[in-house]
């Protein structure tokens, strides 16, 4: 399994879910990943949206050359392309 996939799986394991009382939709966020959150009608749709947001968050941080948090000993390093 590639390091990126290990990283995403480790991050998704940290996700916290709750049902919002106002409309009974699901809300999820990943602690330590500011701005990575999602909302969906079902737990599965919320989880899928959260995964997409996480991917975009990682790509944006790589593009901006910002550090990525290490999760459970799994980290990603940014390498310059040649």
N, C-alpha and C positions, 0 to 999 in steps of 0.2 A: 504494500500500500504506500502510495506516495506521501511525502511529508505534508503537502498541502491538504490532502484528504484527511490525514490524521489530525491536522490543525483544526479543520472545519468540524470534524466529529467531536473533538475535545471541547470546542467552543459551544457547539449545540447541546452537549451534555450538561452544560452549565445554565442552559435556558430556564427561565422561571415563567410559569404560565398562571394566568388567573382568568376567571370569568367576570366580565364587567357587569355590575348589577343593573346599570341603566338599560342595556339592550341585550344582555346575555351573550355577547360576543366574547371571543377569546382574545386576550392580550398577552404578549410575550416579550421578554427582553433578556439580554445576556449581560449580567453584571460584569463591569470592567470594560465593556465595549460601548462607550458613549455614543448614543444615536442609533444603536442597533436594537430596533424594536419592531413589532408587527401587530396587526389586528386582523382577525378573520372570523367568519361565521361558525367555523368548526375548528376543533383542535388541529386537525390535519392541515386545513388551509392556512391556519395561523403559522404552523410549523414550516410549511413550504415557503410562505412569505418571509419568515424570519431567516431561513436559509439563503434566500435571494438577497435580502438586505445585507446579511453578513458577507456574502461574496462581493457585493458592490462596495461595502465598507473596506474590505481588504484591498481590493483593486485601487480604490481612491487613495488609501494610505500608501500603497506601493508607488502610485503615480506621483504623489506629493513627497515621496521619500521620508515618510514619517514612520516611527517605530511601531512594531506590532507587539502586543503583549504575549508573553510566554504562558501557555496553558498546560498545566500538568506535565511540565518538562518538555512540551512540544512548542517549538518556535519556528518562525519563518524568517529567513534573512533575505535582504534585497541585494541582488547581484547585478552588476552592470553588464549589459549585453555588448558583445563584441561584433 
